[in-house]
């Protein structure tokens, strides 16, 4: 069973219990960050948004069957108050729980249990394997979730004015770094470059020390707008067939110095942190 299928099965099995991203990730032997990224790539949902939508859909079915106590339905769905439940219910369905109760013919867009979406697998370049020493990436950064990450383009636009003029810049490569994952599935993204020290950085900059790590490095084929297909194929095809697991460490994209997608110049390498899978399920770093 692939990790995403295992996650979907486990969520359905435990939907009525206390579920959070960390618990689902532990069941799948993944870090919360790795699961959050894999789940969003595979389904289009964040883990917790999907869990909330499934619980609200079950609550809607109970209400349509005439459940007499809305507060009890709210508690069963994991909400601590009638008000919080009603607000979330309205946000998802556009009607109140009271309007739905006892109306079997009420049309609602219920969220049914997900099955793996058919996504296009692509032919990956043959990866190379590297152990990279610790280094600093500095640039423009912010926090995102995998289903709300539109602001990443803006970070690159802001950083482009600094590229080549960053104090203590090591080279002309640029990096898109995913780091500092949160238990809620959020992460920090930095559009930046490698620097040798961080004392003289512009005030608006963020930086992160990437620790020494073993990586699989994949050369992205095609336009940058299709890079999600590369990640999807790595996570859902290459990794399950390999002897590796995703390590609990930052991942990043490395853009060549001549990278210009509008002119078809340059290349992008995707660096995936890896640990060798052992029979016991313990990862060998």
Secondary structure, 3 states (H helix, E strand, C coil): CCHHHHHHHHHHHCCCCCCCHHHHHHHCCCCHHHHHHHHHHHHCCCHHHHHHHHHHHHHHHHHHCCCCCHHHHHHHCCCCCHHHHHHHHHHHHCCCHHHHCCCCCCCCCCCCCCCCCCCCCCCCCCCEEEEECCEEEEEEEEEEECCECCCHHHHHHHHCCCCCCCCCECCCCEEEEEECCCCCCCEEEEEEEEECCCCCCCCCCEEEEECCEEEEEEECCCCHHHHHHHHHHHHHHHHHHCCEEECCCCEEEEECCCCEHHHCECCEEEEEEEEEECCCCCEEC
